[in-house]
Amino acid sequence: MTVDAAAWDALRLSLWVACWATLLAIPLALWVAWLLARREFWGKALLNAAVHLPLVLPPVVTGYLLLMAFGRNAPLGRALDAIGLQLAFHWSGAVLAAIIMGFPLMVRAMRLAIEAVDPKLEDAAATLGAPRAAVFARVTLPLILPGVLAGTVMGFAKAMGEFGATITFVANIPGQTQTLPSAIWAALQIPGGEGQAVVMVLMSSVIAVSAVLLSEVLARRVAKRIAGA
């Protein structure tokens, strides 16, 4: 079986979108995970519900809400378009959709890792005069790094496989917004396109498995480094 140019374009766009979505989501996901794990505040339950809402909403609904908020006819969409930032029917919108859909998975993995760290370790470092930011960077972050890596891989995998919200928000324009899942769906709509769809499914599977294996290798190295520290 041969892979046509459209499939390679879809693969490149999927990797581009997934990498940008993952990189942009990591800092915010880590901050939100720390808030949920270490802080008590009014509205914590609402924040937790909002974070996990994309997991329970149909992806098409999420995409429709994004379209209503950032579409070209929406006030926010027009404001962004005025400064040269287009989201609807643009690859950058696919990045936003991927961030929102993968965010709950990233936050959950990171939150569990933070909750597994004994707060007394952080308190001990703080009593020695270290600022909270330094405590987090030097004590908490090294201990939760395997969880951060796990969340990062899950966010990347979700971004690579995101379909419903993406196709609703940015459509399925070959060479512009057509990601690998959208290309697979499009191939299945064409008589005789099953073979091309199978090839793209294999491509997607290889990338997903490679990401998981890389995560395992990195997590083991981090764990060994922590154990030897």
GIHUWO-V959465 format. One line per field, one symbol per residue. phi: phi as a letter, one per 40 degrees, with the letter a starting at -180 (. if undefined). Layout:
BEGIN
phi: ???
END
This chain:
BEGIN
phi: .bbccccccccccccccccccccccdcccccccccccbbbacgcccccccccdccbcddccdcccccccbccccdcccccccbgbbbcfaccccccccccccddccccccccccccccdcccccccccgccdccccccbcdcccddccccccccccccccccbccccccbgbcdgbbccccccccccccbdgccccccccccdcccccccccccccccccccccccccc
END
